[in-house]
């Protein structure tokens, strides 16, 4: 990372930013262009705070036309740009380059249209995730994808990373709820994709969701909203061992029950949450807890809850608590959604990973993660989306101690490799960004990565949109990636 930043700093020093800043002021306004060094510090990282780099300029557009105008300034001057939403990402996807413009969509916070008859809502990218549900809940609707950071993360960032959430097991992640997009392409052109019931041709909406800012900027997003379920119950089961909890997860799905959400927390996470949130509803002596929510018609919910209770008890659950009222259910979920923040009380820093594994591999992989924790000497808390095998191991460390970050990054890489070996993925919802790009060859063959690069080159021909993210680069990933990237960079541009 150091050598790459040094090269960027050198390029930034050679560029005369004065006329470029004036161009931005001309197409936006003076108060929409941030260029003072002390103000730029606010934007030097996203939620992955271990990587920091101050951008050269930050712009704050409010409309599609202003985004397009800002992008055209970058295109004319051959300046790379990085798009940032609320800055809550955990993979360094919004990490600026020193010789770059940061286009921040946080001021684009309008809900543009609500169509209850067709169950859709149109929003700007800066709209906060849970604002969508708040806007439609009075009419009996809600927006299903609910990341733990839903009170602060924005829809634009959710689109970029294809975010998940605790209720995505049954209803799907972000891509399953995006119906259409208005996009500003990397050359400043404005296009519309999707927004048809069954569009013919290529799924351009699907290509864009999860592309991490490498294909342009979404400025208007049409989302699917769902009718609120008639009934819901949330069960909390606690166990003496992780294996029993993991087996329960597989058996619940095998029984034909698809919960709205199914989450697991280990003892470390349980106690961290109780220390901070003080819910007094998580048993502190449990090795693991399983939170399962079922929803639907009252009859279906009652039958599913009964079956889930039987399965967890057959697998050795010590106790099963059932929350039936909205307040009781909210209390059980509050601790799960506060788990990441709770770690701040236990450690000055934490490094979170985001691997995915088959459900049947949960006991094995969790045991291996514990073994890695012992090997490297760092505590690891496990709190994750058990229903779809999306792990979030949190490695606790102190960034003020020289060498700890590098060791923790190596440990995190070992966990990602373990996930791939188990038949899973290196990311479920946090994206690749700057953090995991070196591990892409662990999961994808050269031909796979080359095909992805062809797509990027077709839309982002000059490579200005979020460069250095998502794909391995030679300065950060060693000789193997160097050879691979050299091949990619020789691909003919469209």
DOVONU-69174 format. One record per residue (C-alpha): residue in one letter; x, y, z. Coordinates in nm, 2 decimals. Layout:
REM residues N
residuo A	u X	v Y	w Z
...
END
This chain:
REM residues 494
residuo X	u 0.00	v 0.00	w 0.00
residuo X	u 0.28	v 0.24	w 0.08
residuo X	u 0.45	v 0.23	w -0.26
residuo X	u 0.12	v 0.28	w -0.43
residuo X	u 0.03	v 0.59	w -0.22
residuo X	u 0.38	v 0.73	w -0.29
residuo X	u 0.32	v 0.71	w -0.66
residuo X	u -0.02	v 0.87	w -0.63
residuo X	u 0.13	v 1.15	w -0.42
residuo X	u 0.39	v 1.21	w -0.69
residuo X	u 0.12	v 1.24	w -0.96
residuo X	u -0.09	v 1.47	w -0.74
residuo X	u 0.20	v 1.70	w -0.69
residuo X	u 0.26	v 1.73	w -1.07
residuo X	u -0.10	v 1.82	w -1.15
residuo X	u -0.21	v 2.19	w -1.13
residuo X	u -0.55	v 2.16	w -0.94
residuo X	u -0.63	v 2.53	w -0.95
residuo X	u -0.80	v 2.55	w -1.29
residuo X	u -0.96	v 2.21	w -1.23
residuo X	u -1.12	v 2.32	w -0.90
residuo X	u -1.25	v 2.63	w -1.09
residuo X	u -1.41	v 2.40	w -1.34
residuo X	u -1.59	v 2.22	w -1.06
residuo X	u -1.70	v 2.55	w -0.91
residuo X	u -1.84	v 2.66	w -1.25
residuo X	u -2.05	v 2.35	w -1.30
residuo X	u -2.16	v 2.31	w -0.93
residuo X	u -2.11	v 2.60	w -0.68
residuo X	u -1.84	v 2.71	w -0.45
residuo X	u -1.99	v 2.55	w -0.14
residuo X	u -2.02	v 2.21	w -0.33
residuo X	u -1.64	v 2.19	w -0.38
residuo X	u -1.42	v 2.09	w -0.08
residuo X	u -1.05	v 2.16	w -0.12
residuo X	u -0.91	v 2.28	w 0.21
residuo X	u -0.67	v 2.01	w 0.35
residuo X	u -0.83	v 2.01	w 0.70
residuo X	u -1.18	v 1.96	w 0.55
residuo X	u -1.05	v 1.68	w 0.32
residuo X	u -0.94	v 1.48	w 0.62
residuo X	u -1.31	v 1.39	w 0.68
residuo X	u -1.31	v 1.19	w 0.36
residuo X	u -0.98	v 1.00	w 0.38
residuo X	u -1.13	v 0.66	w 0.45
residuo X	u -1.45	v 0.47	w 0.47
residuo X	u -1.55	v 0.22	w 0.75
residuo X	u -1.22	v 0.04	w 0.69
residuo X	u -1.02	v 0.30	w 0.89
residuo X	u -0.69	v 0.11	w 0.87
residuo X	u -0.64	v 0.24	w 0.51
residuo X	u -0.63	v 0.62	w 0.48
residuo X	u -0.56	v 0.85	w 0.19
residuo X	u -0.67	v 1.21	w 0.15
residuo X	u -0.83	v 1.30	w -0.19
residuo X	u -0.72	v 1.60	w -0.39
residuo X	u -1.08	v 1.74	w -0.42
residuo X	u -1.42	v 1.65	w -0.30
residuo X	u -1.74	v 1.75	w -0.48
residuo X	u -2.10	v 1.73	w -0.34
residuo X	u -2.35	v 1.71	w -0.63
residuo X	u -2.73	v 1.72	w -0.56
residuo X	u -2.88	v 1.61	w -0.89
residuo X	u -2.81	v 1.37	w -1.17
residuo X	u -2.71	v 1.66	w -1.40
residuo X	u -2.46	v 1.78	w -1.14
residuo X	u -2.31	v 1.43	w -1.11
residuo X	u -2.28	v 1.41	w -1.49
residuo X	u -2.12	v 1.76	w -1.50
residuo X	u -1.86	v 1.66	w -1.23
residuo X	u -1.78	v 1.34	w -1.41
residuo X	u -1.73	v 1.52	w -1.74
residuo X	u -1.47	v 1.75	w -1.57
residuo X	u -1.29	v 1.44	w -1.46
residuo X	u -1.31	v 1.29	w -1.81
residuo X	u -1.18	v 1.60	w -1.98
residuo X	u -0.89	v 1.62	w -1.75
residuo X	u -0.82	v 1.25	w -1.73
residuo X	u -0.87	v 1.25	w -1.35
residuo X	u -0.96	v 0.93	w -1.17
residuo X	u -1.27	v 0.96	w -0.95
residuo X	u -1.41	v 0.76	w -0.66
residuo X	u -1.77	v 0.77	w -0.55
residuo X	u -1.86	v 0.77	w -0.18
residuo X	u -2.20	v 0.75	w -0.01
residuo X	u -2.23	v 0.75	w 0.37
residuo X	u -1.87	v 0.61	w 0.41
residuo X	u -1.98	v 0.31	w 0.61
residuo X	u -1.83	v 0.05	w 0.38
residuo X	u -1.59	v -0.21	w 0.53
residuo X	u -1.37	v -0.31	w 0.24
residuo X	u -1.21	v 0.02	w 0.14
residuo X	u -1.43	v 0.06	w -0.16
residuo X	u -1.45	v 0.44	w -0.11
residuo X	u -1.09	v 0.48	w -0.03
residuo X	u -0.97	v 0.78	w -0.24
residuo X	u -0.65	v 0.81	w -0.44
residuo X	u -0.44	v 1.12	w -0.37
residuo X	u -0.46	v 1.22	w -0.74
residuo X	u -0.84	v 1.18	w -0.75
residuo X	u -1.17	v 1.35	w -0.71
residuo X	u -1.41	v 1.21	w -0.45
residuo X	u -1.77	v 1.24	w -0.57
residuo X	u -1.99	v 1.23	w -0.26
residuo X	u -2.36	v 1.15	w -0.30
residuo X	u -2.45	v 1.23	w 0.06
residuo X	u -2.65	v 1.54	w -0.04
residuo X	u -2.87	v 1.34	w -0.28
residuo X	u -3.13	v 1.25	w -0.02
residuo X	u -3.46	v 1.29	w -0.19
residuo X	u -3.73	v 1.02	w -0.21
residuo X	u -3.85	v 1.10	w -0.57
residuo X	u -4.16	v 0.88	w -0.61
residuo X	u -4.37	v 0.62	w -0.43
residuo X	u -4.59	v 0.38	w -0.63
residuo X	u -4.78	v 0.16	w -0.39
residuo X	u -4.99	v 0.00	w -0.67
residuo X	u -4.68	v -0.14	w -0.84
residuo X	u -4.48	v -0.18	w -0.51
residuo X	u -4.19	v 0.05	w -0.60
residuo X	u -4.01	v 0.36	w -0.47
residuo X	u -3.76	v 0.58	w -0.65
residuo X	u -3.49	v 0.73	w -0.44
residuo X	u -3.16	v 0.92	w -0.47
residuo X	u -2.84	v 0.74	w -0.37
residuo X	u -2.79	v 0.94	w -0.05
residuo X	u -3.12	v 0.82	w 0.11
residuo X	u -3.05	v 0.62	w 0.42
residuo X	u -3.15	v 0.26	w 0.41
residuo X	u -3.41	v 0.26	w 0.69
residuo X	u -3.56	v 0.59	w 0.56
residuo X	u -3.72	v 0.38	w 0.28
residuo X	u -3.91	v 0.16	w 0.52
residuo X	u -4.01	v 0.46	w 0.73
residuo X	u -4.15	v 0.63	w 0.42
residuo X	u -4.37	v 0.34	w 0.33
residuo X	u -4.45	v 0.17	w 0.66
residuo X	u -4.76	v 0.38	w 0.72
residuo X	u -4.92	v 0.22	w 0.41
residuo X	u -4.82	v -0.13	w 0.53
residuo X	u -4.50	v -0.18	w 0.32
residuo X	u -4.13	v -0.21	w 0.40
residuo X	u -3.79	v -0.25	w 0.23
residuo X	u -3.64	v -0.59	w 0.29
residuo X	u -3.26	v -0.55	w 0.27
residuo X	u -3.15	v -0.44	w 0.62
residuo X	u -2.78	v -0.43	w 0.69
residuo X	u -2.68	v -0.39	w 1.05
residuo X	u -2.57	v -0.03	w 0.96
residuo X	u -2.92	v 0.04	w 0.81
residuo X	u -2.97	v 0.35	w 1.03
residuo X	u -2.66	v 0.52	w 0.87
residuo X	u -2.57	v 0.34	w 0.54
residuo X	u -2.71	v 0.48	w 0.22
residuo X	u -2.89	v 0.31	w -0.07
residuo X	u -2.61	v 0.41	w -0.31
residuo X	u -2.36	v 0.23	w -0.11
residuo X	u -2.59	v -0.07	w -0.08
residuo X	u -2.61	v -0.08	w -0.46
residuo X	u -2.24	v -0.06	w -0.50
residuo X	u -2.17	v -0.35	w -0.26
residuo X	u -2.49	v -0.55	w -0.32
residuo X	u -2.55	v -0.54	w 0.06
residuo X	u -2.73	v -0.80	w 0.25
residuo X	u -2.88	v -0.80	w 0.60
residuo X	u -3.04	v -1.01	w 0.87
residuo X	u -3.37	v -1.05	w 0.68
residuo X	u -3.21	v -1.13	w 0.34
residuo X	u -3.22	v -1.51	w 0.38
residuo X	u -3.58	v -1.53	w 0.28
residuo X	u -3.62	v -1.22	w 0.07
residuo X	u -3.28	v -1.18	w -0.10
residuo X	u -3.00	v -0.92	w -0.10
residuo X	u -3.00	v -0.58	w -0.26
residuo X	u -2.99	v -0.70	w -0.62
residuo X	u -3.32	v -0.88	w -0.58
residuo X	u -3.49	v -0.55	w -0.49
residuo X	u -3.34	v -0.31	w -0.75
residuo X	u -3.58	v -0.27	w -1.05
residuo X	u -3.41	v 0.01	w -1.24
residuo X	u -3.13	v 0.26	w -1.23
residuo X	u -3.05	v 0.60	w -1.37
residuo X	u -2.67	v 0.60	w -1.42
residuo X	u -2.40	v 0.84	w -1.49
residuo X	u -2.13	v 0.65	w -1.69
residuo X	u -1.76	v 0.72	w -1.65
residuo X	u -1.76	v 0.96	w -1.95
residuo X	u -2.05	v 1.16	w -1.81
residuo X	u -2.33	v 1.02	w -2.02
residuo X	u -2.67	v 0.96	w -1.85
residuo X	u -2.85	v 0.63	w -1.92
residuo X	u -3.14	v 0.44	w -1.78
residuo X	u -3.14	v 0.06	w -1.73
residuo X	u -3.40	v -0.18	w -1.61
residuo X	u -3.73	v -0.06	w -1.48
residuo X	u -3.93	v -0.32	w -1.68
residuo X	u -4.11	v -0.63	w -1.56
residuo X	u -3.90	v -0.86	w -1.77
residuo X	u -3.65	v -0.66	w -1.98
residuo X	u -3.50	v -0.84	w -2.29
residuo X	u -3.13	v -0.85	w -2.36
residuo X	u -2.85	v -0.82	w -2.11
residuo X	u -2.93	v -0.77	w -1.74
residuo X	u -2.75	v -0.43	w -1.72
residuo X	u -2.91	v -0.36	w -1.38
residuo X	u -2.76	v -0.68	w -1.25
residuo X	u -2.42	v -0.60	w -1.39
residuo X	u -2.42	v -0.26	w -1.21
residuo X	u -2.53	v -0.38	w -0.87
residuo X	u -2.23	v -0.49	w -0.68
residuo X	u -1.98	v -0.33	w -0.93
residuo X	u -1.83	v -0.12	w -0.65
residuo X	u -1.82	v 0.21	w -0.84
residuo X	u -1.61	v 0.07	w -1.12
residuo X	u -1.89	v 0.12	w -1.39
residuo X	u -2.03	v 0.46	w -1.30
residuo X	u -2.26	v 0.63	w -1.05
residuo X	u -2.63	v 0.54	w -0.97
residuo X	u -2.82	v 0.87	w -0.93
residuo X	u -3.18	v 0.74	w -0.92
residuo X	u -3.27	v 0.40	w -0.79
residuo X	u -3.60	v 0.22	w -0.83
residuo X	u -3.65	v -0.03	w -0.55
residuo X	u -3.91	v -0.30	w -0.48
residuo X	u -4.11	v -0.26	w -0.16
residuo X	u -4.29	v -0.55	w 0.00
residuo X	u -4.62	v -0.58	w 0.20
residuo X	u -4.55	v -0.61	w 0.57
residuo X	u -4.61	v -0.97	w 0.69
residuo X	u -4.93	v -1.04	w 0.87
residuo X	u -4.75	v -1.21	w 1.16
residuo X	u -4.39	v -1.27	w 1.28
residuo X	u -4.22	v -1.44	w 1.57
residuo X	u -3.85	v -1.44	w 1.67
residuo X	u -3.70	v -1.73	w 1.86
residuo X	u -3.37	v -1.72	w 2.06
residuo X	u -3.21	v -2.06	w 2.13
residuo X	u -2.89	v -2.09	w 2.33
residuo X	u -2.64	v -2.38	w 2.31
residuo X	u -2.35	v -2.53	w 2.50
residuo X	u -2.15	v -2.58	w 2.18
residuo X	u -2.12	v -2.43	w 1.83
residuo X	u -2.16	v -2.76	w 1.65
residuo X	u -2.52	v -2.80	w 1.78
residuo X	u -2.61	v -2.45	w 1.68
residuo X	u -2.46	v -2.51	w 1.33
residuo X	u -2.64	v -2.84	w 1.29
residuo X	u -2.97	v -2.67	w 1.38
residuo X	u -2.92	v -2.42	w 1.10
residuo X	u -2.89	v -2.69	w 0.84
residuo X	u -3.18	v -2.89	w 0.98
residuo X	u -3.42	v -2.59	w 0.99
residuo X	u -3.36	v -2.53	w 0.62
residuo X	u -3.38	v -2.90	w 0.54
residuo X	u -3.72	v -2.91	w 0.71
residuo X	u -3.85	v -2.68	w 0.44
residuo X	u -3.86	v -2.37	w 0.66
residuo X	u -3.70	v -2.05	w 0.52
residuo X	u -3.68	v -1.81	w 0.81
residuo X	u -3.69	v -1.43	w 0.74
residuo X	u -3.36	v -1.42	w 0.93
residuo X	u -3.13	v -1.67	w 1.11
residuo X	u -2.83	v -1.53	w 1.29
residuo X	u -2.57	v -1.68	w 1.52
residuo X	u -2.35	v -1.51	w 1.78
residuo X	u -2.07	v -1.68	w 1.99
residuo X	u -2.00	v -1.63	w 2.36
residuo X	u -1.75	v -1.35	w 2.29
residuo X	u -2.01	v -1.15	w 2.09
residuo X	u -2.29	v -1.22	w 2.34
residuo X	u -2.09	v -1.08	w 2.63
residuo X	u -1.97	v -0.78	w 2.43
residuo X	u -2.33	v -0.69	w 2.34
residuo X	u -2.46	v -0.73	w 2.69
residuo X	u -2.18	v -0.51	w 2.82
residuo X	u -2.26	v -0.23	w 2.59
residuo X	u -2.64	v -0.25	w 2.52
residuo X	u -2.74	v -0.42	w 2.85
residuo X	u -3.04	v -0.60	w 2.70
residuo X	u -3.03	v -0.87	w 2.97
residuo X	u -3.19	v -1.12	w 2.72
residuo X	u -2.88	v -1.30	w 2.59
residuo X	u -2.75	v -1.57	w 2.83
residuo X	u -2.39	v -1.48	w 2.90
residuo X	u -2.29	v -1.84	w 2.97
residuo X	u -2.40	v -1.97	w 2.63
residuo X	u -2.14	v -2.09	w 2.39
residuo X	u -2.36	v -1.97	w 2.10
residuo X	u -2.71	v -1.83	w 2.04
residuo X	u -2.93	v -1.87	w 1.74
residuo X	u -3.18	v -1.60	w 1.66
residuo X	u -3.45	v -1.72	w 1.41
residuo X	u -3.74	v -1.51	w 1.28
residuo X	u -4.03	v -1.66	w 1.09
residuo X	u -4.30	v -1.45	w 0.92
residuo X	u -4.61	v -1.49	w 0.71
residuo X	u -4.97	v -1.58	w 0.79
residuo X	u -5.05	v -1.64	w 1.16
residuo X	u -5.11	v -2.01	w 1.09
residuo X	u -4.78	v -2.06	w 0.90
residuo X	u -4.59	v -1.86	w 1.16
residuo X	u -4.72	v -2.07	w 1.45
residuo X	u -4.64	v -2.39	w 1.27
residuo X	u -4.29	v -2.28	w 1.16
residuo X	u -4.21	v -2.15	w 1.51
residuo X	u -4.32	v -2.48	w 1.67
residuo X	u -4.10	v -2.68	w 1.42
residuo X	u -3.80	v -2.46	w 1.47
residuo X	u -3.83	v -2.49	w 1.85
residuo X	u -3.85	v -2.87	w 1.82
residuo X	u -3.54	v -2.88	w 1.59
residuo X	u -3.32	v -2.67	w 1.82
residuo X	u -3.43	v -2.86	w 2.13
residuo X	u -3.35	v -3.20	w 1.95
residuo X	u -3.00	v -3.06	w 1.89
residuo X	u -2.95	v -2.97	w 2.25
residuo X	u -3.07	v -2.61	w 2.29
residuo X	u -3.08	v -2.53	w 2.66
residuo X	u -3.36	v -2.28	w 2.64
residuo X	u -3.59	v -2.14	w 2.37
residuo X	u -3.74	v -1.79	w 2.41
residuo X	u -4.01	v -1.67	w 2.17
residuo X	u -4.08	v -1.30	w 2.11
residuo X	u -4.42	v -1.23	w 1.96
residuo X	u -4.47	v -0.86	w 2.00
residuo X	u -4.29	v -0.60	w 1.79
residuo X	u -4.12	v -0.46	w 2.10
residuo X	u -4.00	v -0.80	w 2.21
residuo X	u -3.87	v -0.89	w 1.86
residuo X	u -3.69	v -0.55	w 1.83
residuo X	u -3.52	v -0.61	w 2.16
residuo X	u -3.38	v -0.94	w 2.04
residuo X	u -3.26	v -0.79	w 1.71
residuo X	u -3.11	v -0.48	w 1.88
residuo X	u -2.82	v -0.68	w 2.03
residuo X	u -2.74	v -0.85	w 1.70
residuo X	u -2.74	v -0.52	w 1.51
residuo X	u -2.52	v -0.36	w 1.78
residuo X	u -2.26	v -0.64	w 1.77
residuo X	u -2.00	v -0.46	w 1.56
residuo X	u -2.02	v -0.14	w 1.76
residuo X	u -2.00	v -0.33	w 2.08
residuo X	u -1.65	v -0.45	w 1.99
residuo X	u -1.53	v -0.09	w 2.03
residuo X	u -1.56	v -0.13	w 2.41
residuo X	u -1.34	v -0.44	w 2.42
residuo X	u -1.07	v -0.34	w 2.18
residuo X	u -0.93	v -0.01	w 2.03
residuo X	u -0.95	v -0.16	w 1.68
residuo X	u -1.11	v -0.45	w 1.50
residuo X	u -1.07	v -0.60	w 1.15
residuo X	u -1.39	v -0.77	w 1.01
residuo X	u -1.40	v -1.02	w 0.73
residuo X	u -1.69	v -1.12	w 0.52
residuo X	u -1.66	v -1.48	w 0.39
residuo X	u -1.93	v -1.71	w 0.28
residuo X	u -1.94	v -2.09	w 0.33
residuo X	u -2.20	v -2.37	w 0.28
residuo X	u -2.42	v -2.40	w 0.58
residuo X	u -2.31	v -2.76	w 0.64
residuo X	u -1.95	v -2.64	w 0.68
residuo X	u -2.03	v -2.40	w 0.97
residuo X	u -1.91	v -2.62	w 1.26
residuo X	u -1.59	v -2.72	w 1.08
residuo X	u -1.50	v -2.36	w 0.97
residuo X	u -1.58	v -2.21	w 1.30
residuo X	u -1.35	v -2.46	w 1.47
residuo X	u -1.08	v -2.37	w 1.22
residuo X	u -1.12	v -2.00	w 1.28
residuo X	u -1.07	v -2.07	w 1.65
residuo X	u -0.76	v -2.26	w 1.57
residuo X	u -0.63	v -1.96	w 1.37
residuo X	u -0.71	v -1.73	w 1.66
residuo X	u -0.49	v -1.95	w 1.89
residuo X	u -0.22	v -1.97	w 1.63
residuo X	u -0.19	v -1.60	w 1.57
residuo X	u -0.27	v -1.49	w 1.93
residuo X	u -0.56	v -1.26	w 1.85
residuo X	u -0.92	v -1.28	w 1.98
residuo X	u -1.18	v -1.34	w 1.72
residuo X	u -1.56	v -1.28	w 1.78
residuo X	u -1.80	v -1.45	w 1.55
residuo X	u -2.14	v -1.29	w 1.47
residuo X	u -2.29	v -1.38	w 1.13
residuo X	u -2.58	v -1.45	w 0.90
residuo X	u -2.60	v -1.82	w 0.97
residuo X	u -2.89	v -1.90	w 0.74
residuo X	u -2.68	v -1.82	w 0.42
residuo X	u -2.34	v -1.90	w 0.57
residuo X	u -2.22	v -1.54	w 0.56
residuo X	u -1.95	v -1.51	w 0.83
residuo X	u -1.83	v -1.19	w 0.99
residuo X	u -1.53	v -1.28	w 1.21
residuo X	u -1.41	v -0.98	w 1.40
residuo X	u -1.04	v -0.98	w 1.48
residuo X	u -0.95	v -0.76	w 1.77
residuo X	u -0.62	v -0.58	w 1.77
residuo X	u -0.45	v -0.25	w 1.85
residuo X	u -0.34	v -0.05	w 1.55
residuo X	u -0.11	v 0.16	w 1.76
residuo X	u 0.12	v -0.14	w 1.81
residuo X	u 0.36	v -0.16	w 1.52
residuo X	u 0.31	v -0.47	w 1.31
residuo X	u -0.03	v -0.58	w 1.45
residuo X	u -0.23	v -0.46	w 1.15
residuo X	u -0.01	v -0.65	w 0.91
residuo X	u -0.04	v -0.97	w 1.12
residuo X	u -0.42	v -0.93	w 1.14
residuo X	u -0.44	v -0.88	w 0.76
residuo X	u -0.26	v -1.21	w 0.72
residuo X	u -0.49	v -1.38	w 0.96
residuo X	u -0.79	v -1.23	w 0.78
residuo X	u -0.65	v -1.37	w 0.45
residuo X	u -0.62	v -1.71	w 0.60
residuo X	u -0.99	v -1.70	w 0.70
residuo X	u -1.08	v -1.60	w 0.34
residuo X	u -0.88	v -1.89	w 0.20
residuo X	u -1.05	v -2.12	w 0.44
residuo X	u -1.39	v -2.01	w 0.32
residuo X	u -1.29	v -2.07	w -0.05
residuo X	u -1.15	v -2.41	w 0.04
residuo X	u -1.48	v -2.50	w 0.21
residuo X	u -1.67	v -2.42	w -0.11
residuo X	u -1.76	v -2.06	w -0.04
residuo X	u -1.67	v -1.70	w -0.13
residuo X	u -1.44	v -1.42	w -0.02
residuo X	u -1.73	v -1.18	w 0.02
residuo X	u -2.10	v -1.20	w 0.09
residuo X	u -2.20	v -0.83	w 0.12
residuo X	u -1.91	v -0.60	w 0.21
residuo X	u -1.75	v -0.61	w -0.13
residuo X	u -1.39	v -0.65	w -0.24
residuo X	u -1.27	v -0.29	w -0.25
residuo X	u -0.91	v -0.23	w -0.16
residuo X	u -0.91	v -0.49	w 0.12
residuo X	u -0.97	v -0.82	w -0.06
residuo X	u -0.86	v -0.76	w -0.42
residuo X	u -0.54	v -0.96	w -0.37
residuo X	u -0.76	v -1.27	w -0.29
residuo X	u -0.97	v -1.26	w -0.60
residuo X	u -0.74	v -1.52	w -0.77
residuo X	u -0.81	v -1.75	w -0.48
residuo X	u -1.16	v -1.77	w -0.60
residuo X	u -1.16	v -1.70	w -0.97
residuo X	u -0.95	v -1.84	w -1.25
residuo X	u -0.76	v -1.62	w -1.48
residuo X	u -1.02	v -1.65	w -1.75
residuo X	u -1.29	v -1.55	w -1.50
residuo X	u -1.11	v -1.23	w -1.40
residuo X	u -1.03	v -1.15	w -1.76
residuo X	u -1.40	v -1.17	w -1.85
residuo X	u -1.48	v -0.93	w -1.57
residuo X	u -1.21	v -0.70	w -1.69
residuo X	u -1.37	v -0.70	w -2.04
residuo X	u -1.70	v -0.58	w -1.89
residuo X	u -1.52	v -0.31	w -1.70
residuo X	u -1.32	v -0.20	w -2.00
residuo X	u -1.64	v -0.18	w -2.22
residuo X	u -1.81	v 0.07	w -1.98
residuo X	u -1.51	v 0.23	w -1.80
residuo X	u -1.28	v 0.24	w -2.10
residuo X	u -1.03	v 0.50	w -1.96
residuo X	u -1.02	v 0.33	w -1.62
residuo X	u -1.11	v 0.65	w -1.43
residuo X	u -1.40	v 0.51	w -1.23
residuo X	u -1.27	v 0.38	w -0.89
residuo X	u -0.94	v 0.25	w -1.02
residuo X	u -0.73	v 0.01	w -0.82
residuo X	u -1.04	v -0.15	w -0.66
residuo X	u -1.19	v -0.49	w -0.70
residuo X	u -0.92	v -0.65	w -0.91
residuo X	u -0.56	v -0.74	w -0.81
residuo X	u -0.29	v -0.49	w -0.90
residuo X	u 0.08	v -0.55	w -0.92
residuo X	u 0.19	v -0.30	w -0.65
residuo X	u -0.03	v -0.46	w -0.39
residuo X	u -0.06	v -0.83	w -0.47
residuo X	u 0.29	v -0.95	w -0.57
residuo X	u 0.43	v -1.11	w -0.88
residuo X	u 0.15	v -1.34	w -0.97
residuo X	u -0.10	v -1.05	w -0.98
residuo X	u 0.16	v -0.85	w -1.17
residuo X	u 0.16	v -1.09	w -1.46
residuo X	u -0.22	v -1.12	w -1.45
residuo X	u -0.27	v -0.75	w -1.44
residuo X	u -0.02	v -0.69	w -1.72
residuo X	u -0.23	v -0.92	w -1.94
residuo X	u -0.55	v -0.73	w -1.84
residuo X	u -0.40	v -0.39	w -1.91
residuo X	u -0.31	v -0.50	w -2.27
residuo X	u -0.67	v -0.57	w -2.35
residuo X	u -0.79	v -0.36	w -2.64
residuo X	u -1.00	v -0.07	w -2.52
residuo X	u -1.34	v -0.01	w -2.67
END
